[in-house]
Amino acid sequence: MYAKTYYATHPDMMEGVSNQTLRDRYLVGGLFRAGEIVLTYSHGERFIIGGAVPGDTALVLPTHSEPDSAAGHPLLERRELSVVNIGRGTGQVMVDGQVFDLARYEALYVPMGSVDVTFAGEGARYYLLSVPAHTAFPLRKVTLSDANPMQRGSLKTSNDRTIYQLVLPHLCASASLCLGLTQLKPGSVWNTMPPHVHERRSEIYLYFDLEDDNRVFHYMGKPDDLRHIVVDNEQVVISPPWSVHMGAGTSNYTFIWAMAGENQDYNDMDVCDICQLR
């Protein structure tokens, strides 16, 4: 059922490892395959990270395949799901008979207990994030116009960006999942400034809107022992709770950040002064 499983790691396990090992442990690729739903599993907060590209054929969210006692049960029996359309075409997501049109950058929060989830629409590319839930919150579509855009950074410091909080308690209730979208303006390349650590939450980054010849350098690791992962368009980085995270690209880009863990406090972070980094 899962294309790959990613296991939780201790920071000591990353000392002296190769760049390829970092990529194997934290980089998720190959999610967006035409005509398929691709799901991966991360033991950090039990995230399911996936993509669905329906093309001219609708795709159905699969049921559990393991363990044997859960085989055939709905994937969202005890989970919540967020769907974001990162494609250039509008698509349709059907949840237990309700149909929602999702244009580019629009999101749908799907509650625990949903049974039939179907993805359709040529030109649509759906990014999927799911975590365990303790209760069901209302099914809701969220657009960028619903969010209160936060302007951060400046062109002078190459990090002029707009942050859209899409799934957070003040806008869209969820059991654990927090999610938003950040767009960097032309001429800006640095994200997530100042860099910080979420000790009580894991975070997932999807980088996209990159041309084929552009890359993002995602920085991770303990603040005094930074490492980096080179990221292509539509690739994901898993950021463990002990790791700093920030990135710089060879052009401006868009990224979706998602968190789950002990709380849903957007400001729960340990900020690092840039001069602390090594």
C-alpha positions as CSV (number, residue, x, y, z in Angstrom):
1,M,0.0,0.0,0.0
2,Y,2.8,2.4,0.9
3,A,5.5,3.1,-1.7
4,K,8.0,3.7,1.1
5,T,8.1,3.9,4.9
6,Y,10.2,6.5,6.7
7,Y,11.3,5.7,10.2
8,A,12.0,8.2,13.0
9,T,15.6,9.0,13.7
10,H,17.7,10.3,16.6
11,P,20.1,13.2,15.8
12,D,23.1,11.2,16.8
13,M,22.2,8.7,14.0
14,M,22.9,11.4,11.4
15,E,26.4,12.3,12.5
16,G,28.8,11.7,9.7
17,V,26.3,10.1,7.3
18,S,26.5,10.7,3.6
19,N,24.2,13.1,1.7
20,Q,22.6,10.0,0.1
21,T,21.7,8.7,3.5
22,L,20.0,12.0,4.3
23,R,18.1,11.8,1.1
24,D,17.0,8.2,1.9
25,R,15.8,9.1,5.4
26,Y,14.1,12.5,4.8
27,L,13.5,13.2,1.1
28,V,10.2,12.0,-0.5
29,G,9.9,11.9,-4.2
30,G,7.8,10.3,-7.0
31,L,4.4,11.3,-5.4
32,F,2.8,12.7,-8.5
33,R,2.4,10.0,-11.1
34,A,-0.2,10.3,-13.8
35,G,-3.2,8.0,-13.2
36,E,-2.1,7.0,-9.7
37,I,-2.4,7.6,-6.0
38,V,1.0,7.3,-4.4
39,L,1.2,7.1,-0.6
40,T,4.2,7.0,1.7
41,Y,4.3,6.6,5.5
42,S,6.4,8.5,8.0
43,H,6.7,7.4,11.6
44,G,7.1,11.0,12.6
45,E,3.6,11.8,13.9
46,R,2.4,8.9,11.7
47,F,2.1,11.1,8.7
48,I,0.8,9.7,5.4
49,I,2.3,11.8,2.6
50,G,0.9,11.3,-0.8
51,G,-0.1,12.5,-4.2
52,A,-3.0,11.8,-6.6
53,V,-3.0,12.7,-10.3
54,P,-6.3,11.5,-11.8
55,G,-5.9,12.7,-15.5
56,D,-9.0,11.5,-17.4
57,T,-9.8,8.7,-14.9
58,A,-11.1,9.3,-11.3
59,L,-9.0,7.8,-8.5
60,V,-10.3,6.4,-5.2
61,L,-8.5,6.7,-1.9
62,P,-7.5,3.1,-1.0
63,T,-8.6,1.2,2.0
64,H,-6.2,-0.2,4.6
65,S,-4.3,-3.3,3.5
66,E,-2.7,-4.1,6.9
67,P,-2.8,-5.3,9.5
68,D,-5.2,-8.2,8.7
69,S,-7.7,-6.9,11.2
70,A,-7.9,-3.6,9.4
71,A,-7.8,-4.8,5.8
72,G,-10.6,-3.3,3.8
73,H,-11.4,-0.6,6.4
74,P,-11.5,3.0,5.2
75,L,-8.1,4.7,5.3
76,L,-9.7,7.6,7.3
77,E,-11.4,5.4,9.8
78,R,-9.2,6.9,12.5
79,R,-7.5,9.6,10.5
80,E,-8.0,13.1,9.1
81,L,-6.8,14.3,5.7
82,S,-6.0,17.5,4.0
83,V,-6.0,17.8,0.2
84,V,-4.4,20.7,-1.7
85,N,-4.6,21.1,-5.5
86,I,-1.1,22.1,-6.7
87,G,-2.0,21.6,-10.4
88,R,-3.0,24.2,-12.9
89,G,-6.4,22.8,-13.6
90,T,-9.5,22.7,-11.4
91,G,-10.5,19.3,-10.1
92,Q,-13.2,17.7,-8.1
93,V,-12.9,15.9,-4.9
94,M,-15.9,13.8,-3.8
95,V,-16.3,12.9,-0.1
96,D,-19.1,10.5,0.8
97,G,-21.3,12.0,-2.0
98,Q,-20.4,15.7,-1.5
99,V,-18.5,17.2,-4.5
100,F,-16.0,20.1,-4.1
101,D,-14.3,22.0,-6.9
102,L,-10.7,22.6,-6.0
103,A,-8.8,25.2,-8.1
104,R,-5.0,25.8,-7.9
105,Y,-3.9,26.3,-4.3
106,E,-7.3,25.5,-2.8
107,A,-7.5,23.0,0.1
108,L,-10.1,20.6,1.5
109,Y,-10.1,19.3,5.0
110,V,-11.6,15.8,5.2
111,P,-12.6,14.5,8.7
112,M,-12.0,11.3,10.4
113,G,-14.6,8.7,9.5
114,S,-15.0,9.7,5.9
115,V,-15.4,6.5,3.8
116,D,-15.4,7.3,0.1
117,V,-12.9,9.8,-1.2
118,T,-12.5,10.3,-5.0
119,F,-10.2,12.5,-6.9
120,A,-11.0,13.7,-10.5
121,G,-10.0,16.5,-12.9
122,E,-7.6,16.6,-15.8
123,G,-4.8,19.1,-14.9
124,A,-5.4,18.7,-11.2
125,R,-2.5,17.4,-9.0
126,Y,-3.5,16.7,-5.4
127,Y,-1.1,16.7,-2.5
128,L,-2.3,14.6,0.4
129,L,-1.4,14.7,4.1
130,S,-3.0,12.6,6.8
131,V,-2.5,12.1,10.5
132,P,-4.3,10.1,13.2
133,A,-7.3,11.9,14.7
134,H,-9.3,11.5,18.0
135,T,-12.5,13.0,16.7
136,A,-14.2,14.3,13.5
137,F,-14.3,18.0,12.7
138,P,-16.4,19.5,9.9
139,L,-15.6,18.9,6.3
140,R,-14.5,22.2,4.9
141,K,-13.0,23.7,1.7
142,V,-10.5,26.5,2.3
143,T,-9.2,29.0,-0.3
144,L,-6.4,31.6,-0.2
145,S,-9.1,34.3,0.1
146,D,-10.4,32.6,3.3
147,A,-6.9,32.8,4.9
148,N,-5.6,36.0,6.5
149,P,-2.4,36.4,4.5
150,M,0.7,37.2,6.6
151,Q,3.4,39.3,4.8
152,R,6.9,38.5,6.0
153,G,10.4,39.4,5.0
154,S,11.5,41.8,2.3
155,L,13.1,41.9,-1.1
156,K,16.1,43.6,0.5
157,T,16.8,40.4,2.4
158,S,15.6,38.1,-0.4
159,N,12.8,36.6,1.6
160,D,9.7,38.6,0.7
161,R,6.9,36.1,1.1
162,T,3.2,35.6,1.8
163,I,2.1,33.0,4.3
164,Y,-1.4,31.6,4.1
165,Q,-2.6,29.6,7.1
166,L,-5.2,27.2,5.7
167,V,-5.7,24.5,8.4
168,L,-5.3,26.1,11.8
169,P,-7.8,26.4,14.7
170,H,-8.8,30.0,14.0
171,L,-9.9,29.1,10.4
172,C,-10.4,25.4,10.0
173,A,-10.7,23.1,12.9
174,S,-8.7,19.8,13.0
175,A,-7.7,17.2,15.5
176,S,-3.9,17.6,15.1
177,L,-3.0,18.7,11.5
178,C,-1.8,22.2,10.8
179,L,-1.2,23.3,7.2
180,G,-0.4,26.3,5.2
181,L,1.0,27.6,1.9
182,T,3.9,30.1,1.5
183,Q,4.7,31.9,-1.8
184,L,8.0,33.7,-2.3
185,K,7.9,36.7,-4.5
186,P,10.2,37.1,-7.6
187,G,13.7,38.0,-6.4
188,S,13.3,36.2,-3.1
189,V,14.6,32.8,-2.4
190,W,14.9,32.3,1.4
191,N,12.1,30.7,3.3
192,T,11.3,30.1,7.0
193,M,13.3,33.0,8.3
194,P,14.4,33.1,11.0
195,P,15.2,29.4,11.2
196,H,13.7,27.6,14.1
197,V,13.0,24.2,15.7
198,H,9.7,22.6,16.6
199,E,10.6,20.3,19.5
200,R,6.9,19.3,20.0
201,R,5.9,18.7,16.4
202,S,7.2,17.2,13.2
203,E,6.9,19.2,10.0
204,I,6.6,18.3,6.3
205,Y,7.6,20.5,3.4
206,L,6.5,20.2,-0.2
207,Y,8.5,22.4,-2.6
208,F,6.9,23.2,-5.9
209,D,6.4,25.8,-8.7
210,L,10.1,25.2,-9.6
211,E,11.2,25.1,-13.2
212,D,13.1,22.0,-14.3
213,D,16.6,23.7,-14.0
214,N,16.0,25.2,-10.5
215,R,16.5,23.6,-7.1
216,V,15.9,24.4,-3.4
217,F,18.6,23.8,-0.8
218,H,16.8,22.6,2.3
219,Y,18.9,23.0,5.5
220,M,18.4,20.6,8.4
221,G,20.1,19.2,11.4
222,K,21.0,20.6,14.8
223,P,21.6,24.4,14.7
224,D,25.4,23.9,15.4
225,D,25.7,21.0,12.9
226,L,23.7,22.0,9.7
227,R,23.3,19.7,6.7
228,H,21.5,20.2,3.5
229,I,19.3,18.3,1.0
230,V,19.0,19.4,-2.6
231,V,15.3,19.3,-3.6
232,D,13.7,19.1,-7.1
233,N,10.3,20.4,-8.0
234,E,7.4,18.6,-6.2
235,Q,9.6,16.8,-3.7
236,V,9.0,16.6,0.0
237,V,11.3,16.9,3.0
238,I,10.4,15.4,6.4
239,S,11.7,17.6,9.2
240,P,12.1,15.8,12.5
241,P,11.3,17.6,15.8
242,W,15.0,18.0,16.7
243,S,16.0,19.6,13.3
244,V,16.2,23.2,12.3
245,H,14.6,24.0,9.0
246,M,15.0,26.7,6.4
247,G,15.8,26.7,2.7
248,A,17.1,28.8,-0.2
249,G,16.3,28.3,-3.9
250,T,17.8,29.2,-7.2
251,S,14.6,31.1,-7.9
252,N,11.4,32.0,-6.1
253,Y,9.0,29.1,-5.5
254,T,6.0,27.9,-3.4
255,F,5.9,25.5,-0.5
256,I,3.3,23.8,1.6
257,W,4.2,23.2,5.2
258,A,2.3,20.8,7.4
259,M,2.7,20.0,11.1
260,A,1.3,17.6,13.7
261,G,2.2,16.8,17.2
262,E,1.6,17.9,20.8
263,N,-0.2,21.1,20.0
264,Q,-1.6,23.4,17.2
265,D,0.1,26.6,18.4
266,Y,1.6,28.2,15.3
267,N,4.1,30.2,17.3
268,D,5.4,27.2,19.3
269,M,9.0,27.2,18.1
270,D,12.5,27.8,19.3
271,V,13.9,30.5,17.1
272,C,17.6,30.4,16.1
273,D,19.7,33.5,15.6
274,I,21.3,33.1,12.2
275,C,24.7,33.7,13.9
276,Q,24.1,30.5,16.0
277,L,24.2,28.3,12.9
278,R,27.2,26.2,12.1
